[in-house]
Amino acid sequence: MIRSTRVVSGDAVLAVDHAGVNGGGPDVLFVHATGFCRGVWIPVVAEAARLGAAMSIQLMDQRAHGGSVGSGVTDWWQLGSDVGRVVGGRRPIGVGHSSGGAALAMAELLAPGTFRSLVLIEPILPPPPLGRSDDHPLAKSASKRRSSFESREAAALNYRGRGAFAGWDERALRGYLSCGLTGNGPARLACDPEDEAEFYRTAESHGAYLRLGELQVPTKVVFGSATEPFAPSFFIDIADRIPGAETIEVSGANHFVPMQKPRLVAAIIATTLEEYGNDSSRR
């Protein structure tokens, strides 16, 4: 059974779903990428359940996304603070994709010991030069994004197999449609295109890259072999700066690893849970 809550973080109210998988177990927090919502993790959770993983999950919507309300981002350190508010002292395993991965890393930097371990999937932690990018190509694309559809099915037809949605597991698409759009007749994007654009404009100014050496939590950095507009070397460099971090390259995936390869991501999470259970110092 899913239990939904709201968490106040500064000028935002964050939507969080809670559920037990296979009877529950260690807490695992999932944080999605820019422009999406908590529902994209549905196939990953389903595959983890099939693999026998027992966990208590929290799926959060980042500010200005999904069911969260209030202000958008002006500084990505806000995303780290948001994650810290959702965690609330539980010390979960953190699983984050893209800006969600960066948010987890920043939450741990802001408050060391927030997480027991991290699975960072293509985290956006860019090196210098740092600064706001008003001309960021993804910001320009987001500002022009179609924001409404006649129905959710019309949106599904528009997205399926195209652009960022190419190669997605159908369950991930359905999960996105469940919380990435609002309205039961005409449907609108829950993440306003201008809010999404601001995420991209501020993506290269936070400077968390310069502090990665401070992370003292077991970390896996996961990336696709066909990642773009980055390259595997971008994420290998990030992992090299995190003490003891492990790198995992996913063959045939691009930036959207969780939506394209949910069973593989689930297997990584299941392994992380096994490591947690085998380390008595973390109990």
N, C-alpha and C positions, 0 to 999 in steps of 0.2 A: 504494500500500500504506500502511495506517495503522500507525503505531508509537505505542504507548502508554507513557507514563512516569509517574512519581510525583515530586512536588517537595515537600520539607519546608519549611513556612513557619510558624515558631513552633510552636503547638500543633495545627497542622493538616497533613495530607498531601493535596496537591492532585493530582487526576487531570488529565492533559494528553494529548491526541492530537496527533500530528504527521503531516503528509502533504504530498507535493508535488503541485501542480496544474499541468498542462500543462508538465511537466518541471521545475517548481520556479522559484524566483525570489526577490524580496524577501520577508522574513519578515512575516507578518501574524498578529497575535494577536487572537482573538475571545473576548469575555467576555459571558456571558448575563445575563439579568435574574433578580431574586429569584424563587425558586420553580421555576425551570426547570433546564436543564442544557445541556451543550455540543452535544447532538444537534439542538437547534432551528436551528443554523446550517447544517445539511445542504443545504437548498434554496438558500440564499444562495451557498454554495460551488459547488454544481452549476451554478447560473446564471452565476456568474463564470467557471467553466470553459468554458461554452458561448460566452461573450463573448470567449474567448481570453485571459483573464487568466492570467499565469504567476506563481505565488507559492508560497512554502513556508508552510503554515498551521500554527498551533497553536490548538487548541480546548481551553480550560480549564474545569473545573468550579470554581465558587466554593466556599469552605469551607461545609460542611454541605449540599452539593448533589451530586447525581449520584454519581460514583465517588469523590469526595473524602471523607476521614474525619477525625475529630477534632472539636475544639470549634467551635461556631458563633460568630457575631459578637457582640462586646460594644461595639465602636467601629468605625465604617466606615473609619477610617484603617487598620485591619487589612486591609481589602480592597485598599487601595493597596499595602500591604507585600506581600501575597500576589502581586499582579500583578508587582511588582518582582522577587520571587524567581523567578517563572516566566520573565520576560524574560531574566534572567541576563546582561545586558550586550549582547544582540544588536541592540538599537535597531530594533524592528519598527515597522510601521504598526499602530496599535491601533484595533480596531473593537469598541465596547461598547454594550450596550443597557441602559437604565434604571440599576439599581445597578451593572451592568457598565461603563456609561459613566462613572459617578461614580468607580468603582475605577480606571479608566485615568487620569482627570484627577488623582486623588489620588496615583497612582504617579508621575506626571510632576512634581507639586508636591513630593513627597518627595525625588525625585532628578531634577532637570532634565536633559533629554537622554536620558531613558529611551526616548522614542519619536521616530521621524522625522516622523510626522504622526498625527493622531487623527481618527477618525470617531465622534462621540458621538451615539448615537441615543436621544433622549428621556432624557438623563442626569438623575439625581435629585440636583440640587445646589440645595437650597432656600435662600432668603434668610432672614434673621432675621424673627421671633424664633426662636432656636435652643433646642433642649432635647429631652429624652426625652419620648415620647408614649405612655404606657401605655394610653391610651384610643384610640389610632389605629384608625380603622375597618377598615383592611386587616389590622391585627394581630388584631382581634376575629374577622374572617372567617376568617383563616388558622387560628386556634386551634380553630375548629369544623370545619375541613376534613376530609372523609372521607379516611382514610389508607390504606385497603386495599380491594382488589378481588379477585373470584374469579379473574381472569386479566387479562392486558394487553388482550385484546380487549374485556373488560367495561369496563375503564377507557376504552378508545377510544370505546365507545358512550356512556359517561357524559360524556365531554369534547367530542366532536365537535360543532362548531357552537354550543356553549353558553358563556355567560359570557365569561371571558377568552379562550377558544378560538374565539370566533365569527369567521368570516372567515379562518381560518388556511388556508394551503396544506397539503394533506394530508401532504406530505413533512415539514413542520415538526412536525405532530402525531406522525407515526411516529418522527421523530427524538427528540422528547421522551419518548415511551414507551420508547425503547431505553435511556435512561439516567436518566430521571426516576422509574423504578420499579425495584424489586428483586424477585427471585424469579421462577421459571419456571412455578410453578403459581399459588397465591395470590400476589398482587403488592402490595407496599407502596410508599408514596411514599419515594423516596430522601432527600428533604428533609423531615425531620420537621416537622409543622405548627407546633410550638412554636418550632423554629429559624427557620422562615419568619416567624413572628410577631415574633420578636426583631429581624429585619432591619427590619421596619416601625417598631417602637417606637424604634429608634435612628436612623432615616433622616433626621431633622430636627435632629440634634445635632452633626454633624461639622464644619460651618462652612467647608467648602471653597469655598463661594460667595464668601466674603470674600477669597479669595486667587486668584480667577480671573484677575485682572490680571497675575499672575506667570507665567502660561503663555506661553511663547515658542515654541510649536511650531505649525505649520500645522494648523488645526482646522476641521472641518465639524460643525455642529450640525444634526441631522436630526430632524424631528418630523412627526407626522401632523396633517392639517388638522382631523380630528375627535377629536384627543387628549382624553382624560379620565382622571382627574379634574382634569387640568391644562388649560391653554389654550395656544394657540400663543405668546401673549405671555410665558408662563413661560420658554419655551426661547429666544425672541428676546432676552429680557433676559440670559439666560446667555451667549448668543453675543456680545452687545454688550459684555460684561465681559471677553471673551477677545480680546486684541489681534489684529486681522486675521481673526477667525473668519468663516466663511461659513455662512449659514443655508440649509437646503433643506427646503421644506415638501412633504410627500407627500400628494397629494390622495386623499381617501377612506379614509385609514388612521387608526386611533386609536393608543393607546399601543404596540400590538404591531406596529409597522411591519415588523420583519424577518420575522415569521411570516406577515404578510398580503401583503407586497409584496417577496418575495425577489429578483425580477428587478431591480426598481428599486434596491434596496440593493446588489445585485451590480454594477450599472452605476456607482454611486457609488464603490465600491471599485475597479473597473476604471479609472475616471477618476483616482482617487488614485494608483494604480500608474503610470499614464502620467505624471502630474505628477512622481512620484518619479524615473522614468526620464529625464525631460527636464531635471531639475535636477542638473547635474553636481556641485554642491557637496554633494549628499547621497550620492554614490557612495562 
